[in-house]
Amino acid sequence: MNHGLIDITTPEHVRLRYQMAGLGSRAAAFLIDTLIIYTILLCLSISIVSLGEPGNWGSFSGFLFDWLYAVILVIVFFINFGYFALFEYFWAGQTLGKRILGLQVVGKNGEPITFISAIIRNFLRLIDSMFFYAAGVGFIFIHPRHQRLGDLAAGTIVIHRMKGKKASKRLAKTMSIRLEGIVPLVMEESVKKRFTYEDWHLLHMYAVKSADLSRREKWDYSQRITWHLLPKAGIEPHQGMDHDRMLLALFLALREDWDPILTQGLF
């Protein structure tokens, strides 16, 4: 680990390197999200006040307003809690604040965040927020992976992701060079369904990051991933196979189905 960099080894023994998000960037993203939440709550408050004005509900105003107030309290709770959990799960580990600052929540092995992990890490935000977030800030500050209590319980970390048009163009150019001359594998739809979200995430990360690997590292990682993924496509790997080329061919075959899902919010 060096200058905020962290090496993560996937269950398939592939090492991926990420830059961890520090206290400053996480606090800034949280501030943006908090402003968004407060704006929503302010709009709700204004609606309640206008609905509670005399004459709006006639003779039933007191009864209906009590019910309305109870419903609004439930909505306020779900906005405060659900905003972070739902955004992080359905938006590839990002809230609006995290996306603006190029941050992303992932599993401790670099895998996409699960629904349960999103619920746990944000439920424990209640504890992290104690003493004006002193508890959460303290954990992030002293922990080598900048994890708060919610991250530790959920098994998640917050990392920096490439963002902006310049980074996207650079990535697109790199991928174009890597995929030049590669013919996609031909697979039936029933075969494609054997691949999981985690399989595609691993394959996508290899395709993106393998250009930065040394020849020895690329050969080592491509072999491991090949023996894990190719049998699902009905192909038995062998020592004379060009594993890197086969993985890129598999990447092209699956990209149309999976890429719009995984890359939402990543780059």
KEVOTI-179765 format. One line per 10 residues: number of its first residue (from 1); their letters; for each residue x negated, y, z of C-alpha. Coordinates in nm, 4 decimals, m for minus. Layout:
REM KEVOTI-179765
NUM	a	X:Y:Z | ...
REM end
This chain:
REM KEVOTI-179765
1	mnhgliditt	0.0000:0.0000:0.0000 | m0.1523:0.3315:m0.1045 | m0.0176:0.6881:m0.1313 | 0.3419:0.5709:m0.0865 | 0.3052:0.2735:m0.3231 | 0.4371:m0.0656:m0.2247 | 0.3798:m0.4037:m0.3846 | 0.6853:m0.6300:m0.3742 | 0.6714:m0.9998:m0.4546 | 0.9946:m1.1403:m0.5974
11	pehvrlryqm	1.1213:m1.4912:m0.5105 | 0.9671:m1.5990:m0.8428 | 0.6266:m1.4795:m0.7132 | 0.6117:m1.1844:m0.9498 | 0.4559:m0.8711:m0.8052 | 0.6225:m0.5394:m0.8803 | 0.4890:m0.2006:m0.7727 | 0.7131:0.0842:m0.6631 | 0.6670:0.4260:m0.5083 | 0.8567:0.4571:m0.1826
21	aglgsraaaf	1.0815:0.7531:m0.1120 | 0.9573:0.9539:0.1841 | 1.1412:1.1479:0.4503 | 1.1516:1.4738:0.2527 | 1.3086:1.3382:m0.0660 | 1.5543:1.1211:0.1269 | 1.6590:1.4150:0.3441 | 1.7106:1.6337:0.0373 | 1.9270:1.3664:m0.1307 | 2.1290:1.3254:0.1883
31	lidtliiyti	2.1826:1.7016:0.2076 | 2.3215:1.7053:m0.1476 | 2.5535:1.4143:m0.0689 | 2.6656:1.5811:0.2553 | 2.7520:1.9019:0.0700 | 2.9573:1.6998:m0.1783 | 3.1414:1.5210:0.1038 | 3.2105:1.8464:0.2898 | 3.3432:2.0025:m0.0300 | 3.5883:1.7137:m0.0673
41	llclsisivs	3.6897:1.7402:0.2982 | 3.7360:2.1167:0.2654 | 3.9731:2.0657:m0.0258 | 4.1683:1.8144:0.1839 | 4.1843:2.0574:0.4755 | 4.3188:2.3325:0.2547 | 4.5824:2.0916:0.1234 | 4.6866:1.9979:0.4777 | 4.7183:2.3612:0.5818 | 4.9279:2.4474:0.2770
51	lgepgnwgsf	5.1539:2.1454:0.3276 | 5.1961:2.2286:0.6948 | 5.3273:2.5788:0.6332 | 5.6792:2.6418:0.7656 | 5.9551:2.5529:0.5217 | 5.7510:2.3122:0.3069 | 5.9029:2.0021:0.4655 | 6.2425:2.1259:0.5809 | 6.3947:1.9574:0.8877 | 6.1574:1.6612:0.8535
61	sgflfdwlya	5.8429:1.8723:0.8646 | 5.7230:1.7562:1.2073 | 5.7758:1.3845:1.1424 | 5.6271:1.3825:0.7946 | 5.3377:1.6049:0.8907 | 5.2379:1.3644:1.1708 | 5.2288:1.0789:0.9207 | 5.0432:1.2913:0.6692 | 4.7883:1.3882:0.9343 | 4.7315:1.0212:1.0224
71	vilvivffin	4.6822:0.9304:0.6573 | 4.4378:1.2193:0.6117 | 4.2318:1.0990:0.9102 | 4.2032:0.7548:0.7499 | 4.1043:0.9138:0.4183 | 3.8405:1.1279:0.5914 | 3.6893:0.8162:0.7521 | 3.6740:0.6300:0.4223 | 3.5230:0.9280:0.2447 | 3.2463:0.9603:0.5045
81	fgyfalfeyf	3.1755:0.5871:0.5099 | 3.2825:0.4736:0.1641 | 3.1101:0.7482:m0.0348 | 2.7628:0.6081:0.0319 | 2.8501:0.2369:0.0331 | 3.0613:0.2368:m0.2837 | 2.8346:0.4658:m0.4820 | 2.5255:0.2617:m0.3913 | 2.6894:m0.0665:m0.4875 | 2.8703:0.0370:m0.8063
91	wagqtlgkri	2.6102:0.2920:m0.9223 | 2.2974:0.0736:m0.9109 | 2.1779:0.1821:m0.5661 | 2.2340:0.5530:m0.6170 | 2.4600:0.8250:m0.4836 | 2.4936:1.1580:m0.6603 | 2.2186:1.3023:m0.4415 | 1.9859:1.0085:m0.5030 | 2.0426:1.0217:m0.8765 | 1.9640:1.3939:m0.8916
101	lglqvvgkng	1.6336:1.3348:m0.7091 | 1.5497:1.0069:m0.8845 | 1.5856:0.7785:m0.5818 | 1.7348:0.4303:m0.5665 | 1.8203:0.1748:m0.2997 | 1.7012:m0.1793:m0.3783 | 1.6609:m0.5031:m0.1865 | 1.3352:m0.5707:m0.0040 | 1.2230:m0.7914:m0.2965 | 1.3152:m0.5321:m0.5581
111	epitfisaii	1.6492:m0.6943:m0.6414 | 1.9708:m0.4919:m0.6914 | 2.1535:m0.3988:m0.3718 | 2.4443:m0.6296:m0.2838 | 2.7864:m0.5216:m0.1616 | 2.7191:m0.6617:0.1866 | 2.3849:m0.4793:0.2061 | 2.5526:m0.1525:0.1045 | 2.8160:m0.1993:0.3759 | 2.5612:m0.2865:0.6476
121	rnflrlidsm	2.3120:m0.0079:0.5764 | 2.5842:0.2556:0.5705 | 2.7796:0.1226:0.8680 | 2.4620:0.1535:1.0759 | 2.4363:0.5138:0.9582 | 2.6523:0.5765:1.2660 | 2.3552:0.4804:1.4849 | 2.0978:0.6495:1.2642 | 2.2975:0.9733:1.2918 | 2.2721:0.9829:1.6719
131	ffyaagvgfi	2.1109:1.2943:1.8245 | 2.1464:1.4882:1.4969 | 1.9848:1.2063:1.2954 | 1.6809:1.1975:1.5237 | 1.7093:0.8169:1.5386 | 1.7139:0.7736:1.1602 | 1.4420:1.0329:1.1003 | 1.2216:0.8713:1.3633 | 1.2487:0.5268:1.2038 | 1.1754:0.6618:0.8541
141	fihprhqrlg	0.8798:0.8619:0.9806 | 0.7034:0.5814:1.1710 | 0.7952:0.2785:0.9591 | 0.5331:0.1835:0.6951 | 0.8104:0.1296:0.4367 | 1.0031:0.4426:0.5410 | 1.3032:0.2348:0.6443 | 1.5717:0.3513:0.8835 | 1.7654:0.1111:1.1074 | 2.0304:0.0566:0.8394
151	dlaagtivih	1.7614:m0.0418:0.5881 | 1.6028:m0.2859:0.8307 | 1.9351:m0.4547:0.9049 | 2.0421:m0.4676:0.5386 | 1.6998:m0.5633:0.4013 | 1.6768:m0.2601:0.1727 | 1.4215:0.0061:0.0801 | 1.4522:0.3391:m0.0997 | 1.2206:0.3968:m0.3959 | 1.1499:0.6578:m0.6605
161	rmkgkkaskr	1.2707:0.5923:m1.0115 | 1.1673:0.7521:m1.3390 | 1.4056:1.0341:m1.4286 | 1.4460:1.3030:m1.6827 | 1.4338:1.3137:m2.0608 | 1.0549:1.3039:m2.0772 | 1.0348:0.9827:m1.8732 | 1.3188:0.8269:m2.0732 | 1.1457:0.9061:m2.4028 | 0.8186:0.7623:m2.2731
171	laktmsirle	0.9946:0.4434:m2.1643 | 1.1788:0.4141:m2.4957 | 0.8519:0.4544:m2.6881 | 0.6774:0.1920:m2.4749 | 0.9641:m0.0547:m2.5174 | 0.9760:0.0084:m2.8922 | 0.6084:m0.0843:m2.9245 | 0.6467:m0.3897:m2.6997 | 0.9471:m0.5222:m2.8941 | 0.8132:m0.4587:m3.2442
181	givplvmees	0.8297:m0.7777:m3.4506 | 1.0114:m0.9747:m3.1775 | 1.3063:m1.1841:m3.3003 | 1.5848:m1.2350:m3.0421 | 1.6577:m1.5881:m2.9287 | 1.9773:m1.7292:m3.0733 | 2.2075:m1.8469:m2.7936 | 2.5739:m1.9313:m2.7681 | 2.7896:m1.7285:m2.5306 | 2.8255:m2.0265:m2.2977
191	vkkrftyedw	2.4460:m2.0401:m2.2623 | 2.4206:m1.6662:m2.1951 | 2.6631:m1.7054:m1.9058 | 2.4059:m1.9191:m1.7222 | 2.1982:m1.6084:m1.6545 | 2.2776:m1.4121:m1.3428 | 2.2453:m1.0447:m1.2606 | 1.9264:m1.1255:m1.0681 | 1.7833:m1.3133:m1.3701 | 1.8379:m1.0126:m1.5933
201	hllhmyavks	1.6936:m0.7743:m1.3358 | 1.3745:m0.9836:m1.3189 | 1.3523:m1.0072:m1.6995 | 1.4181:m0.6352:m1.7423 | 1.1519:m0.5397:m1.4874 | 0.8998:m0.7663:m1.6611 | 0.9757:m0.6188:m2.0041 | 0.9369:m0.2648:m1.8695 | 0.6338:m0.3096:m1.6453 | 0.4308:m0.5799:m1.8217
211	adlsrrekwd	0.2755:m0.3220:m2.0544 | 0.0861:m0.1858:m1.7529 | m0.0489:m0.5250:m1.6468 | m0.3928:m0.6600:m1.7211 | m0.4166:m0.9541:m1.9613 | m0.4723:m1.1939:m1.6724 | m0.1791:m1.0572:m1.4696 | 0.0535:m1.0625:m1.7717 | m0.0371:m1.4237:m1.8470 | 0.0153:m1.5264:m1.4851
221	ysqritwhll	0.3492:m1.3469:m1.4392 | 0.4879:m1.4435:m1.7793 | 0.4200:m1.8109:m1.7063 | 0.6041:m1.7968:m1.3749 | 0.9048:m1.6159:m1.5167 | 0.9144:m1.8385:m1.8260 | 0.9366:m2.1571:m1.6216 | 1.2152:m1.9970:m1.4178 | 1.4297:m1.8544:m1.7012 | 1.3744:m2.0456:m2.0258
231	pkagiephqg	1.5261:m2.3771:m1.9042 | 1.8547:m2.1871:m1.8603 | 1.8390:m2.1112:m2.2338 | 1.7848:m2.4787:m2.3093 | 1.4143:m2.4330:m2.3870 | 1.1430:m2.6290:m2.2095 | 0.8255:m2.4216:m2.1651 | 0.4872:m2.5723:m2.2506 | 0.1281:m2.4616:m2.2115 | 0.0766:m2.3689:m2.5770
241	mdhdrmllal	0.3762:m2.1355:m2.5794 | 0.3375:m1.7569:m2.6077 | 0.5219:m1.6904:m2.2833 | 0.5185:m1.3127:m2.3153 | 0.6710:m1.3239:m2.6639 | 0.9365:m1.5755:m2.5569 | 1.0391:m1.3579:m2.2613 | 1.0739:m1.0547:m2.4854 | 1.2825:m1.2612:m2.7309 | 1.5037:m1.3654:m2.4398
251	flalredwdp	1.5211:m1.0025:m2.3281 | 1.6506:m0.8978:m2.6710 | 1.9060:m1.1789:m2.6717 | 2.0528:m1.0753:m2.3373 | 2.0100:m0.6987:m2.3583 | 2.3413:m0.6239:m2.5281 | 2.5366:m0.7927:m2.2471 | 2.3345:m0.6824:m1.9462 | 2.1466:m0.3617:m2.0252 | 2.4398:m0.1171:m1.9879
261	iltqglf	2.5075:m0.2605:m1.6403 | 2.1582:m0.2731:m1.4966 | 2.0093:0.0407:m1.6442 | 2.2917:0.2623:m1.5201 | 2.1060:0.4927:m1.2858 | 1.7641:0.3319:m1.3209 | 1.5985:0.5636:m1.5728
REM end
